[in-house]
Amino acid sequence: MIPIIRKQNMPTGAIFSLLLALTIHKTLTTDVSPTVVTPETSSPPASPATPGPPERGNYNVTNSTDTVCLLARMGLQLNISFTSSSHGKTVQEVLNLHPNLIKVSGSCTSDFATLKLTEDNITLTFSFSLIADTGCRNTTLNYMVGTLGHSYMCQKEKTLSVSQDFSLNTFQLQVQPFGVNGDFGAAEECELDEDDMLIPIIVGAALAVLVLIVILAYLIGRNRSHAGYQTI
């Protein structure tokens, strides 16, 4: 079982951050799915059916000595907007990437690593940079931030907005681009997962307060009853 590190316990020092890039080698404007064709009516067109959660895949990158230097495990779903040339409108399409169809490539150096995933005409590139932790981070560019020697984990669905026309949904994500020693290091959870941990804590605290109120009410009522007997 991989240990989990809460954010308040994160060590300082070197951190890694991620930038995303998407390349579509074939234009999507020439082919329009029948599910998004606009009918000749005043009512708005029906949105295309959204596929279910994608299959989780394992993606590894090796260095020049054939040693695994980057580990990734995740399900990937693309949200792409494109213009239909035949209907002159913007169409949104949701695509699941399939691990058994993906070609994996990439490279690693001491302070930079890339993971390139290609399926058909789509190439998704993850670029990780290792930088000194100065406490100042550009949150508009860093989609994932983790510590050297540890992995970044986000079990819940997370949307990474890359541009106005493209976003990426990740599912059950765990990635470690630096300091790999055979397997994933201790996991640092994303904020979405930490929020899930807060819910049972809050519910438990509320129940404890409720039980305390009931006990106090019982004791107060009991004392009043004894006082009444003594007066008589």
N, C-alpha and C positions, 0 to 999 in steps of 0.2 A: 504494500500500500504506500502511495506517495504522500509524504507529509505535506501539510498545508501551512503556509505562512501568512498570518494576517498582516495588513498593511502597517499597523503600528509597530510590528516587529521586523520590518524590512531593513536589512543592513544597508548602510550607505556605501558609496564608492562608485564603481562603474555600473551603468545601466544600459539597457538596449531599448531601442525604439523602432517602430515600423512605419514604412511608407508603402502605399499600394499603387499599382499601375495595371491597367487593363488594355489589351490590344485585341481588336477584332479584325482579322485578316480578310474577311469578306463582308461587304456592306449588307446591312439588314434592311435596307430600304426597298429592295426589289421583291422580297418575299414577305407576304403578310399572312399570318395564320387565319384560317376561316373563323376562328372564335372571336376575332377582333374586327371583322369587316363591319363597317357602318351601314346599317339598314337605311333605306330611304324613308325615314319617318322622323317625326319631331322628337320622339323619345330618345334619351341618351343610349349609346351602345352598351351592351353588357360587357363587363370586364372579363378578361380571360381567366379561366380557372387557375387558381394558385396550386402548384404541386405541394405535396406533403414535405415533411422534413427530409433533407438529403441524407444519403448514406455517409457514414463516417469513414474516412480513409486515413491511412498511415503514409506519410511522405518523409523520406529521409534524403539528405544530401551528404555525399562523401567528399573528402578533400583529396589532395594529390597523392597521399599515402594510402588511399582507400579506407580511411577511417571515418566513421560517421561523425559529422561536425554540426549537423542541424537535424532536429527531430520535430515533426509536426503531426498532429492527429486532430482531424476536424471534419465536419460536414460543411459544404459550401453551396451557397445559393446566390445567383446573380439577379439583380433587378436592373433591367436595361430599358431606356426610353429611346426610340428612334422614329424617324419620319417615314411614313408610308408614301412612296412615290405615286402609287396608283390611287390613293384616296386623299392625299394632301393633308394628313393629320398625324399627330404624334401618338404612337402606340407604346404601351408598356408591356414588357414580357418578363416573366419570372422563369429562370432556368436553374435546374439542379445540375451540379457537376457530378459525374459518376467516377468513383475511384478506379474502377476496372478499365476505364477508357482514357484515363489521364496519363500523359507522359510527364515524368518528373525530371527536372534538371536543376542546376544551381551551382553555387560555388561558395567557398568560405575563405576568409582571411582572418587575421587576428582581431580586426575591428569592423569587418563588414561581411555580411552574408546575404545571399539571395536564394529564394526558392521560386522556381518557375514551373507553373502547372499549365499544361496545354491539353485542351480537348477540342478536337475538330478545328474550328476557325477561331477559337478563343484562347488567349494566353493571359494568365493572371500571374503577376510578378510581385512577390513579397520581398522587400528590401529592408534589412535590419542593420542598424548602425550601433556600434558600441561607443559610448561617450562617457566622459567624467560626469558624475552627478554633482552639479553645482546648485541644485535646488530650483533652477529656472528651466521650465519645460514649455515648449510650444504645443499646447494641447490641440491646436487646430490641425497639426500635422502628425502628431504621434497617436496612432490608433491603439497601440499596445506598448506599455512600458513595463519592463521587468528588470531584475537584478542579475548581474553576471553569476553564472553557476546555478541559477534557479530557472524554473519554467514558469510560463504565464498560462493561467487556466481560466476559462470562462465556460461553464457548463450550459448556461442559458443562451438563448438566441441573442446575438448581438449584431446590430446593423452598423456598418462602417460606410459612411457617405464619402465617396471619392470625388464626385462631380455632380452637376445637376442632372446628368443623364445616366449615372451609374452609381449603384451602391452594392455592397456585399453583405450578405447575412452569413454569419458563422454559427455553427451548432456544435456543442460539446468540444470546444476548442482547447487544445493544449499545445504549446510550442516552446521550443528552447533552441535559439540560434547560436548560443555561445556557451562554452564551458561544459560541453557534453562529455559525460564519462560513462558511456554504455547505455544509460537509460535516462529518463527524465529526472531532473533534480527536484528538490522540494518546490511545491507549487505555490505561487502567489495568486490569490483569487482576484477576479475582477469585481467591480463595485456591484454589478448585478447579482452575482452569487452571494456577496456579503449581505445584500438587502434581504435575500431569502433566509439567511441565518438570523436576522433581526426579528422576523415575524414570530417564530416560536418563543424567543426570549421575551418579547413584548406580551404575547398571550400568557405565558407562564407568570410573568410579573403581575398582570391584571388579575389572574386567578388567585395568586397569593394574597393580593390586597383584598379581594372579595372574601376569601376565607377568614382573613384577619378581622374584617368588619363584622362578619357573622359571629365570630368568637367573642368580640367585644360587646356586641348587642346581647348575646346570651349572658355574659357575665354581669352586665349592667342590669338586665332584667332579673337575674337571680338575686342580686344584691337588694334590689327594690322589694322583691318578694319577702326576703328575710327581714328587712326593715319594717314592712307592714305587719308581719307576725309579732315582732317585738313590741310595737305600739299597742296592739290589742292586748 
